[in-house]
């Protein structure tokens, strides 16, 4: 099974995670796949559904992941990500969001996919309205 699958929509890219993440290597592999798809599709908005992913990772690994974004994935600074995780992963996800936002990444975590999607579509609409013509 693939670690992530992608479904492009008109204004955003849906990313669904699958399986288990036990190591930095697995997170790097996933992040690389996501980054490559972002570059390929020129997506600026992501709806990330990690409810089916079991994260067996700690805060150091969350920090390392953000460092990977900074050093290897420069276009992520222009991306907005609305994310949903399962309850088991809440601690990791909250810290990942906190460190990511401290480092200038637009990461927002929601309790439900519907909340995330609603927020993201509103953000997209607001960004389009504010864009100079």
C-alpha positions in Angstrom: 0.0 0.0 0.0 1.2 3.5 -0.8 2.0 5.8 2.1 0.0 8.6 0.5 -2.5 9.0 -2.3 -3.5 12.2 -4.1 -6.7 13.6 -5.5 -6.6 16.9 -7.3 -9.6 19.2 -7.0 -10.1 22.6 -8.8 -8.5 24.7 -6.0 -6.7 22.3 -3.7 -4.9 18.9 -3.5 -6.4 16.2 -1.3 -3.7 14.1 0.3 -4.7 10.9 2.1 -2.3 9.1 4.3 -2.2 5.3 4.8 -0.4 2.9 7.1 2.0 3.4 9.9 4.9 5.8 10.4 7.5 4.5 12.8 10.6 6.4 11.7 12.2 9.5 10.3 12.9 7.6 7.1 9.2 6.8 6.6 8.2 10.5 7.3 10.9 11.7 4.8 9.7 9.3 2.2 6.1 10.6 2.6 7.2 14.2 2.7 9.2 13.8 -0.5 6.2 12.2 -2.3 3.9 15.0 -1.1 6.4 17.7 -2.1 7.0 16.2 -5.5 3.2 16.1 -6.1 2.9 19.7 -5.0 5.6 20.8 -7.4 4.1 18.7 -10.2 0.6 20.0 -9.8 1.6 23.5 -8.7 -0.8 23.2 -5.7 -0.8 26.0 -3.2 -3.6 24.6 -1.0 -3.6 21.1 0.7 -6.3 19.2 2.4 -4.4 16.5 4.4 -6.3 13.5 5.7 -4.2 11.5 8.1 -7.0 9.9 10.1 -6.0 6.4 8.9 -2.3 6.9 9.7 -0.9 5.5 12.9 2.0 7.7 13.9 4.5 6.2 16.3 6.7 9.3 16.4 7.8 11.7 19.0 8.4 15.5 19.3 12.1 15.2 18.1 10.8 13.5 14.9 8.2 16.2 14.4 11.0 18.8 14.7 13.2 16.9 12.3 10.4 16.8 9.8 10.0 20.6 9.9 13.8 20.9 9.5 13.6 18.7 6.4 11.0 21.0 5.0 13.2 24.0 5.6 16.4 22.5 4.1 15.0 20.4 1.2 11.5 21.7 0.3 11.6 25.5 -0.1 8.2 25.7 -1.9 6.4 24.6 1.2 6.6 28.1 2.5 4.0 29.1 -0.1 1.6 26.3 0.7 -1.4 26.3 3.1 -2.2 23.0 4.7 -5.5 22.1 6.5 -4.9 18.8 8.3 -6.8 16.2 10.1 -5.3 13.5 12.3 -6.7 10.7 14.4 -6.9 11.0 18.2 -3.9 8.8 18.7 -1.7 11.2 16.7 -3.0 14.4 18.3 0.1 15.0 20.5 2.5 14.6 17.5 0.3 16.6 15.2 -0.1 19.5 17.7 3.7 19.8 18.2 4.3 19.5 14.4 1.8 22.3 13.8 3.4 24.4 16.6 7.0 24.1 15.3 5.9 24.4 11.7 4.0 27.7 12.4 7.0 29.0 14.4 9.2 28.3 11.3 6.8 30.1 8.9 4.7 27.2 7.5 0.9 27.7 7.1 -0.2 24.5 8.9 -3.6 24.3 10.6 -5.0 21.2 12.3 -8.8 20.5 12.6 -10.8 17.8 14.4 -12.9 16.8 11.4 -12.3 16.7 7.6 -15.4 18.8 7.1 -14.1 21.6 9.3 -10.7 21.5 7.5 -12.3 21.6 4.1 -14.6 24.4 5.0 -11.8 26.5 6.5 -9.6 25.8 3.4 -12.2 26.7 0.9 -12.9 30.0 2.8 -9.1 30.7 2.9 -8.9 30.1 -0.9 -11.8 32.4 -1.5 -10.4 35.1 0.7 -6.9 34.8 -0.9 -8.5 35.1 -4.4 -10.5 38.2 -3.3 -7.4 39.9 -1.9 -5.2 39.1 -4.9 -4.6 42.3 -7.0 -6.0 42.0 -10.5 
